[in-house]
Amino acid sequence: MTSINYHSILTRRRQGLPSRAVLALFLLLTPAIAPAVVQAQSSPAVDPRASETGSVDGSLLIAGTSARPTDSVRVTVLETGAVSNVDTQGRYAFPDLPPGTYTLIVSGEGYGRLRITDVVVRPGQRLALGQEILPVLQGGDDVVKLEEVVVRARRDDVVQLDPYNVTAAKESYVSPVTVAGKTALPVRQIPNSVSVITQQRIADQNLVTVADALNQTTGVTVISNDSTQSQYYSRGYTLNVQNDGLSSTDSLTGYQQLDLAFYERVEVLRGPAGVLQGSGNLGGVVNLVKKRTTNNFETALSGSIGSWNNYLGQFDVNVPLNTTKTVRGRVVGFAQDRDFFYDRSHDRKLGGYGIVEWDLGSRTTASVSFSVQDDNSDIAYMGLPSISGGGLLNVKRSTNPYPDWNRMEWTTYDYGFDIEHKFESDWIAKVRLNHRDQGLFFKDAFPSSEINPVTNTTNYRRREYDYDYDRNALDIYVSGPVTLFGREHTLLLGYNYDGLETNSGGVEAPALSNIPFGRHDLVPEFWLPYNTFSESKTTQSGFYGQVRISVIDPFTVVAGGRVSDYEAKSRRWTSPATKPVWTPGAKETGEFTPYAGAVYDLTKQISLYGSYSDIFVPQTQKRPDDSTIDPRVGKQYEVGAKGEFFDKKLNVSLAFFDMKDTGRAYALAAPAPPNTYGNEGEVESKGIEFEISGSPFPGYELTAGYTWTTTEYTRDSSREGWKLDTKLPEHSFKFWGTRRFTEGPLDGLSLGLGFIWVSATSIGNEAYWNQYLQSSYSVASALVGYRINKKLTVSLNVNNLFDTTYYTRLSGSNTYNSYGEPRNFTLSARYQF
């Protein structure tokens, strides 16, 4: 772990070490990649719109005959659950599968079971399988029980797909997700509310940060903290985060995330998700899925210029590193330099990501990755103060009350390793490791009081702090099919560990009083040695399991559980020479977290589902007997319906949820001793969510989502009947849609339109509900794009199309009353080859 220098480390950070690390990453990978780049450039260019998915088709013949099976026979992709009924010619097809190795299961009444293994799907390729013989069950008294017939896939032909005639994951708003398990599943098969922001959606809306993506996600509210990071809520509570399925304790809200340039997609599961997460927040989990390698040489270059001098450049290069393509590399990088709509603030951000994957054998693949991001923000903005006695300032949105010497710096290093083995039995074993070292330095002054309406003055606090967050995560699991009672089910068993160590040092300078608002120049910088230090350690680990039971063809039961250990401790001191003993924090051993769900297919397109899920949150308050109270448990019941339409290119979902935050600390009244608690507290969150996402017609992509959420303290010693958090809207509606023209006089043109509407919000409690109130508002956005040729596309994005004045956050007295961005434009160009 990085040790803290107990003096200001401003000089060290200004030397640009992270920027050099980015350069070092590129120089490290260049010798390996350069020869392959030269070789790849001599090969035919890959069409820039080529699919990131592939297709599989084949045919069946009834054993002992020249006849074809009837349409009662169906072929199922074991790993995804996708189904194709054979046609009258015995043919089946899967036109849109992500790259990977699959197993096809052929079954039907009166026929034996056929398993086709080692079906390898490559991006942008059509795999035509050889004709397979379907065994027949003999009738009458001579019934023969056949063992399952297993064959390896025989490739009659592999064809590069025509990118113009394939709806690929890259060109779609629909994608399988892994956030509810360790293997990719269609959203319809998950008995919980799940949304996904795909790569195409990221490109269409010019989304740059995780905050940008989550702000567009159904049921999620993003609240800005400062120029560099935000808070994220769903169903009244903050969200957890996973990095490629690895849990990361308390590291989403309040922490800067890596930019979207590194990620393939963003998955969001709303509601408690404790089986794979362990302890955490009740709002749900965000799974950030990084880009992986492909078998082809592919390069994408992009650049944009936007309002307030916002310049951004990105590159993404994927290269096979040997002739057999068993070793592959990918490098992504970006640089951004920008101002903001508020005066004087400036930000410079650099990032790099590299991954190498190699096939150690036909069934074993390993990968190693490294990411770095360096963000230097001058005069970071944290919102405006309010007026004493209630009310918000009536000032220009560009008003910035922070002095010129304010600065904030985030540095993130992320290291990853994983290895996966696929067994002959279709079981998978995987080990995944991650280490993240994140540093935060800030030196600033900020308003520490409301503005006196008579003197027009406020007070300022001044401070300097340096934090180091050291995170380690491990996940080991096996998953595969289990045959029981004549049906095939899927079992997942695993163990994961997640640890966070935090070190900090800092100092606060004497506060300043009666500074005229707008005269931030009267707040001087300071130079003082650090005199306050702290350390904390939080670890959690657990064994988990999940089973998908195929009860009958249309009915699947999902059950799971986890046994978790959790421990936290901390210490604080004021002399760098002396560290005190650790102060124990929350601790739980053997905490069990259950899960149960079911999916029933009403038709081939529509399913009904229901689920129970929970998650625990350790507490530290004491009972009258001096024992620690039990952890809180967030318990959620959810029911709903999901549909897949238009050849599974459009997902529709409707959910009703009721979540209770039970066992909250409840202050006991006399005759109990003072400052003692029980577990009687409770908060209820309930609501409705509706989402439609995907392509209803060729050339159209859209996402629309409505959320109604209400929260209430149902049992509390002082706040019973109050809302849990008034700054979160009760209603929200989000829409985005695009129209792409692929023929006629408008060929190459793309048009997009979207808006976000939220209901009224406020800050405070029931005692002063209207002190800081924001009425409902909507913000619109638009896109005009044009594909100049197969390689070059230009786009113009407009945000806040009608220049609505609104707040992204209301927070009360001294800071965090933050305006949203005024109307702004971004012109971008993307070149692929």
N, C-alpha and C positions, 0 to 999 in steps of 0.2 A: 504494500500500500504506500502511496505517496505521503511522505511526512510533511508536516506543516512548518514552514519557515515562520518564526514568530516575529517577523518584521513584515512590513508591507512588501508584497511580492510583485508590486506593480512593475518594477523594472524588469524582473524576470519574464513576466507575461508579455511585456511590450517587445521582447526580443524576437518574437515570432516563432517560437519553437513549434507550435502546432502547424504553422504554414510550412515549415521545413519538413515536418513529418508527412504532410501531403505530398510534397515533392519527392521525398524519399520513397514513398509508396509507389509512385509512378516509375521512378528510376529502377526500383527493385524488380518490378514486373516487366519492364520494357525489354531487357535482354531475352526473356523467355518468350514474349509475345511477338517481338519484331519479326523473327523468321517466319512465323505462321502468318503474320499480316501480309508479308511480301508474297507468300505462296497463295494466300486466299485472294489477294488482289488480282492474281493472274487467272483466277477461276471466274466463271460466269457470275455476275452480280446477283445478289439475292434481292428480289423485289421488295421495296420498302414496306409494301402493304401485305407482305406474305403473312400467313397465319402463324400465330404462336401455338395453335392447336393442330391436331391432325385428324384424319378420319380412318375408319376401319370398315370394310365390308367383306362379305363372304356368302357362301351358299351351302345348303345342306341337302343330302340325298338319303332316303330311307334305306336302311340296310337290307340287302338281298333283292332290291327292286331298282327300277329306274325312275320311281315316282318321287315327287317332292312332298315334304311334310305340309300339313295344313297350317292355317294361321293361328291355331291353338298353341303352337310351339313358340316359345319366346327365348331370346338370348339376353342374358343379364351380365353387365360388367360388374364383377365381384367388388371391386374397390370403390366404385361410385354409386352403384345401384341403378345405373342407366339401363333401360330395357328397350329392346327392339323386337317386335313381333315379325315373324317371317312372312313374306308375301306369298302369292300363289305359285311363284317360281322357286320357292325355298330360299329366297335371298333375305339378308338382313344387313343393316348399316347403322353405324354410329358416326355421324358427320362432324362431331365437334367434341373431341376428347383432348384434355391437356396432355402434354408429353409425359411418358412414363411407360412402365411395364405392367400389363394387365392380364387378368384371367377372365375368360368368357365362360359362362355357365349356360348350357343349352338344356332345356327341360320342357316337358309337355305331357299331357295325359296320354297314356298308352305307350310312351317311349322311355327308353333308358336315359340315364343322365350322362351328358357329355361335357367334359371339361377341356377347354382349349387354353393351354398355358403359354407363357412367354410371348404375349402379344405386345410387341414394342411399338409404341406410337411416337413418331418423330414430329417436331414442329414443322408445319407446312407441307406434310406429305400425306398421300392417300395410300393406305396399306390394304391391298387386295389379298385376302387369305384364300388358300386352296380349298377345294370342295371337301367337306367332311361327311363321314357316314354316321347317320343317327341310328343308334341301336333301338330295337323294338322289343317290347315286353310281350311274350307269347300269352295267348288267352287260354281259356278252358282249364282242364285239369292238369295241363302240362305247363303251368306258369313257371317260368324260370326267373329267379331273382338275380338280376345282373349286378355285378359290382360296377361302380362308376367307371366309365371309360375316360381315360386321360390321354390327350394327344398334345403334342407341341404344335404351335402355330406354324403353318407352311405358307410361305409368301409367294404367291403367284406373280405379284408385281408390286413395286413401290413407285408411286407417281408424285411428282411435285404438284401440289394443289394450285389451281388457279386462284390467286388471292382475291380476285374480283367476285368470285362466285361462292365464297366461303364466309360465313359469319363466325369469326374467330373470337376467342376470349379476349384477344388484344383489341378487337373492334367492337366489343360488347360491354354492356353494363351488368352482365350476369356472369357469375363464376362460382365453381365449387369453393367451399371454405373448409378450413381445418380448425377453426376456433372452438368448435364443440367436441373435438376429438383430435386424434393425431393423424388421421387420414382424411383426405379430401372427400367431402360429401356435398351433394346438392342441398341448397337451403331447404327445399321441401321435406327432406328426410330428417330434419332437426326439429325436435319438439320444443323449440324456444324461438324468440324473436331474434333474427340475425339479419344484418345488412352488410353489404360489401361495396367499397369504392374501388373500382377496377382501374387498370392502367389507362384505358381509353377515357374514362371519366376524368381522371387526373389531367390528361392532356387537353380534353375539351374545355374544361373550366379553368385551365391554367392554375391548378392547385400546386402550391410550392411547399407548404409546411403541413405537419400532422394536424395542426389547428385548422388550417384551411379545409382539409378533408373531413374532419369531424364536424365542422360547422355545417357541412352539407348533408350530414347523416341523419336519417330519421330518428327522432327520439333523443337526440344529443344536444345539449346546450353548452356552448363554449363561452367562457367569461375571461376576458383578458386580465392578466396581472400586470405585465409591462410589455416593452417592445419585443421581448425575447421568449416569453412563455405564458401559458394560460392555465385555466381550470376547466375540467371536463365533467359534465354531469349527465346522468340518465336516471329517470324514475326517482328523482329527488336526491340522489347520492352520487358521489364521485365514482369515476371508472378506474379499473385496474388496467395494467398493460402487460402483454406478453410480447417477447421478441422471438419471432419464429417458433411460437409455442412454448417458450421458456418463461416461467413466471418471473416477475421483477417487482419485489415488494415496494409499494409506495413510491413509484417512480414515474407517474404520468403527470398528474396535477402538480404544478409548481416546479417542474423540471423541464429543461429544454430537450426536445426530441430531435433526432436526426431528420434531415429534410427528406421529402418524398422522392427525390432523385434516386435514392438507394432502394426504394421499395417497389415491389410488383403490385401489391394491393394492400388495402386496409380493411380488416374484418372487425365487425362489432357485434358482440352478443350482449343483449340487454337483460338485466336482472342478475341475481346471485349466480355465481359460477364457481363454487368452492371445490368441486371434485378434482379438477385439474389445477386450480389456482392455490388452494389452501386458504389461509386467512386473507382477508382483503375487504375492499369496499363493496357495498351492496348494489351499486349501479350497474355493474356488468364488467366486461373485459374487452379491451381493444387488442387485437393481434396484428402486429406489424410484420408483414411477410416480405423479406428481402428478395431482390432479384437473384436468379440463379443462371447458370450457363446454359447455352443451347449448343447444338452440333454444328451450327453454321457460322461463317464469318458475317457479322452484322455490325454496322456502325451507325450511330445517330448523333448528329450535332444540332444544337439548338441555341438560339440567342433571342433575347427580348429586351425591349426598352419600354419603360412605363412612366406614368406620372410620378412627379417628385424625384426625378433622376434615378429611377429604379432600373439598374442594369443587371442582367443575369445571363450567364453562359453555362452550358452543360454539354458533356459528351458522354457517350455510352458505347463501349467497344466490347464485342464478344468474339473470341477467337479460339478455334480448336488448336491445341498446342502440339499435336502430332498427327500423322497422316491417318491413323485409325480412329481419331477423334475420341480416344479413351481418356485423354487429358484435355481439359478445356479451361479457359480463363475469361474473366470479364472484369473490366475496369470502368468505373463511373466517377466522374468528377464534376464539380461546379464551382463557380465563383460569382458572388453577388456583391454589388456595391449600391447602396440606396440611401435616399433621404426619406422623410415621412411627411404627412400632411401637417403635423405639428412642427413648430419652428425649431430649427437648429439641430435636431436629432439626426444622427447619421449611423449607419450600420455597415460593417464589412464582414462577409461570411465566406469561408472556404471549406470545401468538403471533398473527400475522396473515399472510394470504396473499391476493394478488390477481392475477388473470390477465385479460387482454383478448385476444380472438381476433377477427381480422377477415378476411373473404374479399376479397382484392384483385381477384379475378376468379372466374370459374366454376371454375378449376382451381388457384388459388393462395391459400394461407391463411398468415397470419403471426400470431404471438402474442408478447406480452411479459408477463413475470410478475415479481413481487417477493414475497419472504418475509422475515419477521423473527421472531426468537424470543429472548426474554430470560428467563433463569433465574437466580434468586438463592437460594442454598441456605445457610442458617445451620446451623452445626455439622454439616457434611457428614460422613457416616458412612463409614468405610473398613474396618470389621471389627474383630475383637478380636485381641489378642496371644495367644500360647500360653504354656505353662509350660516353664521351662527343664528340659532333660532329656527332653522329649517329653510330649505330651498336650495336650488342649484344655481350656479353662476350663469349669467347671461353674457357669455363672452364668445369670441370667435373660436371655431373648432381648432384653429392653429395655435391657440394659446398654450404655451409651455412654461410652467412655473419653476423649472429645475435649473440650477446654475450650470454654467458652461463646463465646469470641471467634473461633472458627474460622468461616471463610466461603469460599464458592466461587461464582463467577459466570461463566456462559457467555452470550455475546451472538453471535447469528448473523444475518447479512444475506445473502440469496441473490437474485441477479438472473438472469433467464433471457430468452432471445430465440430464436425459431426461425421459419423460413419454409419452406414446402413447396409444390412445384409438381407437379401430375400431368399428364403428357403424354398426347396422344391415343393413343400407343402403349402406354399403361398403365404406362410407366416413371414412377418417382417420383424427384425430386431434393429433398434436404433439407439445410439448414444449421441447426445448433443451437449456441448459445453459452451459457455459464454462468460467472458470477463469484460466488464465495462468500468473504465476509470473516468469519472467526470469531475471537472473542476469548475467552480464558480467564484469569481472575484467581483466585488463591487465596492465602489467608493462614491458616496453620494450625500446629498442633503435633500430633504423633502419636507413639505408642509406638515407640521405635527398638530395643527389645530384648525378649527374652522376660521373663516374670515370674519373679523369684527366689522359689522356693517356700518358702524359709526366712523371708525378710524381707517377702515380698509386695510387692516394689517393682519398678519398671521405669524405663527412661530415656526421655526425650522429645527429639525434634528439633523445632526451630521454623524456619519459613521463610515467605517471601513471594515469589511469582513472577507475572509477567504475560506471556502469550503472545499473539501475533497470527498467525493462519494465513490466508494469502492464496492462494486457489485460482482458477485460470482453466482453462477447458476449451472445446474446439472440436471439432465433429464435422461432417464433410461427406460425404455419400454419395449414390449413385444406385442404384436397384434396379428391376428389371423383368423381364418375360418375354423369353426368347430361344428361337426355334424352330430346331431342329436335328434332322436325320434324321427329320423328320415328327413330332417330339414337342416339347412346350413345357417349357422349363426356366426357372429363376429365377436371375438373377445379381445379386450385390451387390458394389459397389466403393466404397471410401471411404478417408478420411484422418482421423485424430484427433490432438489435442494435449492434454496434461494437464500443468499446472505447479503447483507448490506452493512458496511462500516462507514461511518461518517466522522471526519475530523474537521474542526474549525478553529479559527483564531480571529480576533478582531478587537476593535476599539471604538468607543463613541466619544466624540469631541463635545465640548460644552454646547448646550443648546442656545439658540438665538431667539430673542423675543421681539415682537412688534416690528416685523419686517413688512414694509408696504408691499401689497400684492402687485406683482409685475416687476419688482426690483430685485430679482434673483441675483443681480450683480452685487448686491450688498451682503451676500452670503459667502464668506471667504473659504477657500480650501484650507486644509490642515494637514500636518504631518506628525503623527504620534505613534509610538511603539504599541504593539498589541498587548492588551492586558486581560483579555477574557478568552478562555479556551474551553473546548468541549470535545468529547468523543461519545459515540453511541454505536452499539452493535445490535443488529436484529437478524435472527436466523429462523428459518422454518423449513421443515422437510416433511415428507409423507409418502406413504404407499397408496396407490390409487388403482381402481379397476373400473371397467365399463364393459357391458355386454349388450349387444343388439340381438334380440331374440326374434326370429321369424316364426311367429305363432302359426299363422296361415298366410297365404300369398298377400292379401291386402292389409295384414295387421302385424305391426312390429312393435315390440316392447323394448325400451331402453332403460337399463338400470345400472347404477354405479354407486361407488362409495370411496371414501378416503379416510385414512387415519393420519392425523397431523400432530407434529410437535412444533411448538413456537416458543421463542425466548427473546427477550429484549433487555438491554442494560445500558446505562449511560453514566457519565460523570462530567463535572464542570469544575474549573479551577481558575484562579486569577494569577498564579505565578508560573512562568514557564519551567521552573526548576522542580516543581512539586506536583505530582498527580495524585489525587485522592483515590480511595478504593471505589470500585464500581457500585452504583446504586441499582439494585434489581428493578426491572420493570415488569411488564406483563409476561406471564409464562403459562403455557398450557401443554399438557402431555396427553397423547392418545385421544385427541378430540376427533370424534367421528362426524363426517359430513356425508349425508346420503343424497341420492338423486334417483328420480323415477320419472319416466315419460312413456308415451305411446303415440304411434302414428297409425291412422286407419285410412286407407285409400278408398274413398267413395267411388271414384272413377279413375281412369288412367291419367286424368289431369288434376283432380282435386283430392285433398287429404284433410282430415280432421286430426287435431293433436291436443294433447294435454300433458302437463308436466308439473312436478314438484322439485324445487331446487333450494339449496340454502348455502350460507357461508357464515363463518364465525369471525368475531372481532374481539380480541382479548381486552380486558379492562383491568384497571389498577386500584379502583376504589375499595375501601375496607368495610366489612360488616362490623356490627357491634362486638363480635368476638375476635376481631382483628384478623380474620381470614379474608382473603381476596374474593370479591364477588365473581360469579361465573361470567364467561364471555357473552357478549351479545350474539344473537343469531338472527340473521336475516332470512326469513322463510317466505318463499314465493310460490303461489299457485297460478298457473297460466293455462288458458285454453284458447284455441283458435282454429283457423283454417288456412291452408296454403294451396296454391295452384300453380301449375306450370302449363303455359299455353303457347301456341304458335311454335310447335316443335321444340318446346322447352327453352325458347328464347325470351320468354316473358314470365317473370315471377310475380305472384300476387299473394299477400298475406294479410290476415286480420287477427289481432290478438287482444285478449282481455286478461289483465293481470291484477292480482291482489297480493301485495307484499307487506309483511309485518316485521318490523325491526324490534324483536322481542328481547327481554332481559336487559334492557338499558338501565344504567345506574339511576336509582331513585332515592332521593334524599329522604331519610327517615325522620319523622317528627318525634318530639319528646313522648315518652320517657327515654327513647333511645339516646345514646351519647351523641353530642354534636359531631358533624362531619362524618357520619356513618351512612351506609347505603345498603339497599337491597337490589334485587333484580326485577322489580315490578314495573319499570318503565317500558313504554311501548309507543312506536310511531307506525302509522299505516300509510302506505303509498298504493294507490290503485289507479287504473286508467285503461285506455284503449289506444292501440296503435294500428295503423293501416299503411301498407306500403305496396306500391307497384313499381317494378323495375325491369327494364329490358327492352326488347324490340317487338312492338305489336305488328309492325309492317316492315318490309324491306326498306332500308334507308332511314328508318326512324329509331331513335333510342331515347328513352325517357326514364326518369325516376320521380315519383311523387309519394310523399309520406305525411300523414297526419298523426299527431300525438295529443292525447288529453291525459294529463297526470294531475292528481290532487294528493297532497300530503297533509297529515294532521297528527299532532301529539294526542294520542288516544288515552294515554296514561302517563302523567307527569306531575311532580310535586308542585310546580309553579306555572307550567305552560299548557296545561291540558286544554284541548280545543283549538290551539293555535296552529298555524301553518308551520311546517318544518323549515322552509326556506323561501322567503317571499321574493328573492331576487330571481327565482326560476319561474318561467312562464307556465301557466296552466295549460295553454293551448299553443300549438305550433303547427305550421304547414310549410313543407319544403317541396319545391318543384324544379326540375331541370329537364329540358328536352332538346334534342338535336335532329335536324333533317339533313341528310347527305344525298346529294344528287350524283348519280353515277351514269347518266345517259342524257341525251338531248342537249339543248342549248345551255343548260345550267350544269352540265357535267363538271364535276370537280368542286362545286360550291357546297359549303356547309353553313347552316344557320342554326343558332342556338338561342334559347330564351329560358330564363329561370327567375324565381323569386323565393324569398323566405318571409313568412309572416309569423309574428309572435304576439301573444296577448300581453296585457299590461303586467308590469312588474314594479316592485318597490323594494325599499330597504327599511328594516326595522322589524318590529313585532306588532302584536295586536294593539299595544299601547300607543304607538304613533305610526300607524299604517301609511298615512298619506304624507309623511314628512318628506320623503324622497320617492316620488312616483313618476313612472314613465308609462305613458299610454301605449296601446298596441301600435305596431308599425310594420311596414313591409319594405323590403329592399330587393330591387330587381337587378338582373344581370343579363348580358347578351353576348353573342358570338357571331362573327362573320369570318369564315375561313375559305381559302381557295387552294386546291391542289394544282399547282402550276404544271407539274409533270409527275412521273412516277416516284421521283426522289425528293421533290421540294414542295413544301406546304407553307403558306403564310396564314396568320390568324390575327384578328383584332378582338380582344376581350374588353368589355365594358362592365365595370362593377358599380353598383349603386346608380343605376341608369337614370333615375329621376332625382338624384341628389337629395335623398331623404336625410334629415338630421335626426340622429338617434344616439343612444348610449349602448355600447357593448357591455358596460358594467356600471351598476350603481352600488356604492359601498358606504356612504355616510359622510363623516365629518371632514377628514383631512386629505385623503387621497382616493384613488381608484374610482372616481367618477369619470369614466373614459368615453369620449365620443367615438362613434364608428367612422370609418373612412368616408369622406365625400366621394362624389363621382370621380372615377379614375379609369384610365385606359392603359392597355398593354398590347403592344404590337410585337409579334413573335414570328420567327421563321424556324422551320425544322427541315433538316436535310438528312436523308437516310440512304445508305448504300451497303 
